[in-house]
Amino acid sequence: MTGKEAGHIDHASPQSTPPHANAVNPDALEIAPGTAHEQLEGWIPQLATDDEIRVALEKAFDYRGDITITRKDGSKIEGYLFDRRTAATLKDSVIRLYPKDSNEKISIAYADIAALAFTGRDTAAGKSWEAWMKKYAQKKAAGEQDLSLHPEPLE
């Protein structure tokens, strides 16, 4: 009886495929795929449940522009959300933001938030690697000589 007849698997056979055989080789890609970001600019999420509040504030934390918070007392504050601290309850969870018109840091409990709007311009929109490569290829095709890397202004 041979090894195959006894239930033995021959791992060295040419028919077996290594687990990485279907992986994409990044060196073979001209443009590597990047991260897709949600289009949140202008979005006003519904904040009916605790989970909806938590999800919306998590997206606001990842957003690259200003948001406007309306507190339950009716006051509004617009600024950049730079930190959030989640806890078991909305009362104990807080966001921290830089107001648009001040250098101070403001803390607001999740429980005090009545509404949220993504009001500021997404400062990174259209600035993906793919967009840069497209501009680079257009400049190269047009015969431009200075193709060095220069950051684009945020505003």
Sequence and secondary structure as in RCSB ss.txt:
>XXXX:A:sequence
MTGKEAGHIDHASPQSTPPHANAVNPDALEIAPGTAHEQLEGWIPQLATDDEIRVALEKAFDYRGDITITRKDGS
KIEGYLFDRRTAATLKDSVIRLYPKDSNEKISIAYADIAALAFTGRDTAAGKSWEAWMKKYAQKKAAGEQDLSLH
PEPLE
>XXXX:A:secstr
  TTTTT   TTSTT   TTTTS  GGG SS         TT      SHHHHHHHHHHHHH SS EEEEETTS 
EEEEEEEEEE  SSTTT EEEEEETT SS EEEEGGGEEEEE  S  TTTT SHHHHHHHHHHHHHTT S     
     
